[in-house]
Amino acid sequence: MTTPRGAPSTQDAFSRRSIQQDFQVHYRYPVIFTRSLFNVENTVLRQAIAGPGRHRVLVIVDEGVTQHHPLLIESVGQYFAAHDDALELAGLPVVLPGGEQIKLDPKYVQAVQAEINAHGIDRHSYVMVIGGGAIIDMVGYAAATAHRGVRLLRVPTTVLSQNDSAVGVKNSVNAFGKKNFLGTFAPPHAVLNDLDFLTTLEERDWSGGCRKRSRWPC
């Protein structure tokens, strides 16, 4: 079929019906180093969430961390009670297993999302995860996919997570026999590195983290 002289070609006609979208996001978040994060006199956590009003925070904790720091859950509760004009603890901290196993079973993602739903955590609230890289990955994925993303506070407790996995923007879980098959790119609201958590690590965890990031002094 011949296009009449002066008539637009089919390609030109389609081009006139399309537009090009341009999308860019600039995001900055703090990576803070401190000690005794949940000491009531330490205002790092409070300041990281600074803003008008009172902020609700759902806390998820690595079970292994609670074993090495048996007063952690109590300290978290005391911290929120001391700063209750600005912070609201959304129920008791939720303790889940750590390690790669938590990224293998989708029930853990569903458990975190169920807690987000039950406690009314929305895009003006926060999810705080305390633990190693695996639980940070999993909770980050759960938070990023609830309400199309709720604010995440990461409190990494290993050498490797403090200088690698917790600092980046990737969140993921394993699926279909593949590592990190499901995931998102979602930056945290803040990364709070409490150096006191490193004092209970075994030598293999220290050396493994240092080898992974050899440019960091250990």
N, C-alpha and C positions, 0 to 999 in steps of 0.2 A: 504494500500500500504506500502511495506517495503522499508525503506531507505537503499540503498546499503552501505555495510561496507566501512568506510573511507570517505563517502560523508557527507558534512555538513548537519545538520538538517535544516528544514525550518526556525525555530526560529533563528538559528545561521546565516543563510543567510540574513534574514531581519536585524539582529543586525549589520551586516557588512555594511549595507546600511544607517545607521542612525548615526547622530552625536548629541552631547548634547551642546546646546548653554548656555553660562553663561553671564548674563547681570546685571551690577551693576551701579548705579549712585550715586555719592556723590555730594550734592548741599548745598552750604552755602549762606545765604542771611542776610543782616543787618535788625535789628528792631531798629529804631532810634527814640528817644524822643526829641522833640524840642518845641518851641513856635514860633508863627508868621511865619509859614513855607513859606508863600508867601510875606513876607517882602523882598524887593529887596536886603537888606543887609544880609539876611540869605542865606548861601550858601549850606545848607543841601541838597536841591533838586538837585542843580547843581552837587554837589559832588556824589550824589547817582547814577547819570547818567554819571559820569566821564568817559572819553574815547576820543580818537582822533576823530576829525570831529564834525559836527553839528548833533544833534539828534532830530528827529521829534517825537512829543508827542501828542497823542489824549487824550483829557480830558473829562471824564464823571462825572457829578455831581448830587448828590441826591438833588431833588427839595426841600425837607425839610430843608436841610442845607442852601440853598440859601435864604430861608425865614428868618432864624435866623441870617444869616450873609450876608446881602444884598450887601455888597461890595466885596464879594468873587470873582465873575466873573471878575470884574474890576481888582482886585488884582492879579489874575492869569495872565491876559493879561499884566499888568505892569511888573510882574516878568519875563515873557518870553521876553518882549521887552528889559529889562535891561540886560538880559543874552543871547542876540540873537547871540552871537558868538559861543555859545555851544548848545543852545536850540531853537527849532522851534515849535511853537504852530500850530498844524494841524487844522486850522479853529477855529471857536468859540467853547468854551466849550459846550458840549451837556448836557442839563438838562433833567433828567428823574425822574419819581416818585420813591420814596423810599418805604420801607416796604415790607412785604411778597407778596403783589400783583404783584410786578415786577418779581417774580419767577414763577408766575402762567400762564402768557401769553407769548407764544413763540415769539410774535411780538417784544418784547424788546430785546431778544437775536439777532433776525434778524436785528433790528435797529442798534445795536452796530456793528454787522458784516458788515452792509451796510456802516457805517461810516469808518470802518477799510479799506474797499475796496475803497471807494470814495477818501480817503485821502492818499492812497498809503502806509498805515502802513504795514511794513513787519517785518521780524524777527530781523532786526537791529533797528527798531523803538520801541516806547513804547505806551502802553495804561495806563493812570493814572485814577483811580477811587477814587472819594472823597465822602464818605457817610457812612451809617450804614452797618451792616452785610449782609442784603438782597441784596442790590445793588452791594456790593463787591462780593458776591457769583455769581450773574448773570453775571456781567461784566467779572469776572474771567473765567467763563465758556465760554463766547463768545470769549474772547481772546485766551483761550487754544485750541479752536477748529477752529480758523482762521489761515491759513498757518501752521497748525499742532503746533501752539503755538507761540504767540508774547509776548514780555516782558511786564510784568504787574507791575505797581507801585500802591500799596494800601495806601490810606490816610484815615484811619478809623476815624469816628467822634463821636463814642459813647464809653462808658466805656466797654461794652461787646465786641464790635468789636476790640477795642484797645488791649484787653488782651486775646481774644479768637479767634473769627472767622477770623480776618484779619491776625493773626500770623501764622496760619496753612497752609496746602497745598491743602485743599479741595475747589473745586468750583462746584456749582450745581444749578439746577433749578428743579421745581416740574413738574410732568407729570403723566397722567393716574390716577389722584387722589392720588398720592403718593408723599410725601415730599422727595426732593432730589433724585428723581428717575433717573435723568440724571446728570452726573457729571464727573469730572476729578480729578486726583491728579497732580497738577501743581504748583510748588512753585513760589512765586512772585520774581521779581528782587529785591525789597526792600519794607519794611513797614515803613512808615513815620508817626509817631504818634505826631500830633500837639495838645498839651494839651489845647490850647486856645479854641478848638472846644467844649470841655467839659463844658465850662463856661455857655453855654446857655441850657444845658440839664434840663429837668424837674426832680423833685425829684424821681418820679417812675423809670425813666431811670437810675438814679444814683444807687438807691437801688437795682433794678433788676440786673444791671451789677455787683454790689458788691456781691450779693447773689450767682450769678453764679460762681464767682471767689473769694470766701471768703478769700482765702490765700493772696489776694492782699490788701494792705492798702487803704482805701477810706476815 
